[in-house]
Amino acid sequence: MPDRDIREALGLRPVINVSGTMTSLGASIVVPEAIAAMTGILPQFVEINDLQRKVSPVIARLTGAEAGFITASCSAGISLAIAGTMTGSDLAAIERLPDTTGLKNEVILQMGHVVSYGAPVDQAIRLAGAKPVIVGQATSAYRYHIEGAINERTACAVYVVSHHVVQYGLVGLREFAEVCHSKGVPVIVDAASEYDLRIFLDEGADIVLYSGHKFLGGPTSGIVAGKKEMVRNTFLQNLGIGRGMKVGKESMLGVMAALQAWETRDHAGIRERETGYLNLWRETLDGRPGIKPVIEADPTNNPLDRLRVNIDPQEAHITAWDLADALARGAPPIIVRDHEAEHNYFYLDPCNLHPGQEKIVASRLAEELDKARASNEIIATSLAERNARRFAGLLRWPD
Ligand SMILES: *Cc1c(COP(=O)(O)O)cnc(C)c1O
């Protein structure tokens, strides 16, 4: 980390991120190779489409795709890829979007995949002018649901890979792609947060989308990879709805550098360091009244473990969400992964820490738990109020 923390100069809280790669916290630690590449290109002019031409073979090499390019975000990639399946290379149709008159405009996806990654995935579909056709039920879908939904208006199908989606009872990617392809329907996979850059294309995706700013440690961006003609039709959307989703030269070069760094990254060394953090936190928490720390594998098989901190509020004298909030309020603020806090657990994610921060996390956990145990009452604020507070704050922005 630099000596002088730019956040302090701005009056921003120097948060420690143990929640994972979160857009709301600035996504991830950008790798030095990406920072150097971005710094190098920023003062120069460059022919942007040629720069994208240089990025394409790098994406192809890492993913096994025929071609690729960089856009603003994975979410942008979803809208653009869908648009490409509706317009093809028809430039007039591209300019007419989101008006889809005369075009195929239906997009199939399983109900268990209709999630929010900070915004609803079905909105990324509608943004292109397409109509989501949601098949199956929240926890069940079969091939007949997909077959029954495909018709002459079907433009494509979307498959979401994420810890957010329902993890059972749905059609897996191989079968999903097989059913769609048998009827000539292309498959677009949202793999924003997945480490494996090849598997989804191997399993039948025609286009796969990743975030550049998550595990890769690139600048905020999205990576589009897949069949050459479909990628081209997606790229051409930059003349239409893609304009508002554009990235600059610095992001294109930054992601290219992050992809190259990914090839030579010491993945085993990083895993070992993260395991050290998890063990430290587990040792800190083990044996404390009402606290049960368990190391858990990532739900979508990314090579990443997290510490699940189970809390019995009667014994610990505090709920999981109140402990999360106390850590977030403290100095320095520590943000845990708490989207399931209503079940009285949260996770500590080790993948976005600077060395040394793991010790601060351990001592702050111990401090807050000691304080809670010493309290005569059980600290248990209302969850409904907590949720209301979150939106109340947003609705007051910028105050
Ligand atoms: C993070 C995420 C997105 C959004 O990615 P951005 O690049 O931030 O737009 C989309 N889908 C899933 C499954 C995600 O995890």
The ligand as an SDF file (V2000), in Angstrom:
LIG
                    3D

 15 15  0  0  0  0  0  0  0  0999 V2000
  -20.8030   -9.1880  -10.1130 C   0  0  0  0  0  0  0  0  0  0  0  0
  -21.7780   -9.9040  -10.9670 C   0  0  0  0  0  0  0  0  0  0  0  0
  -22.3440   -9.2870  -12.0730 C   0  0  0  0  0  0  0  0  0  0  0  0
  -22.0820   -7.8530  -12.3820 C   0  0  0  0  0  0  0  0  0  0  0  0
  -20.7970   -7.6930  -12.8410 O   0  0  0  0  0  0  0  0  0  0  0  0
  -20.2860   -6.2210  -13.1960 P   0  0  0  0  0  0  0  0  0  0  0  0
  -19.0460   -6.4800  -13.9630 O   0  0  0  0  0  0  0  0  0  0  0  0
  -20.0300   -5.5510  -11.8940 O   0  0  0  0  0  0  0  0  0  0  0  0
  -21.3550   -5.6030  -13.9910 O   0  0  0  0  0  0  0  0  0  0  0  0
  -23.1790  -10.0010  -12.8780 C   0  0  0  0  0  0  0  0  0  0  0  0
  -23.4760  -11.2830  -12.6070 N   0  0  0  0  0  0  0  0  0  0  0  0
  -22.9630  -11.9190  -11.5430 C   0  0  0  0  0  0  0  0  0  0  0  0
  -23.3110  -13.3420  -11.3240 C   0  0  0  0  0  0  0  0  0  0  0  0
  -22.0920  -11.2460  -10.6760 C   0  0  0  0  0  0  0  0  0  0  0  0
  -21.5720  -11.8700   -9.6190 O   0  0  0  0  0  0  0  0  0  0  0  0
  1  2  1  0
  2  3  1  0
  2 14  2  0
  3  4  1  0
  3 10  2  0
  4  5  1  0
  5  6  1  0
  6  7  2  0
  6  8  1  0
  6  9  1  0
 10 11  1  0
 11 12  2  0
 12 13  1  0
 12 14  1  0
 14 15  1  0
M  END
$$$$
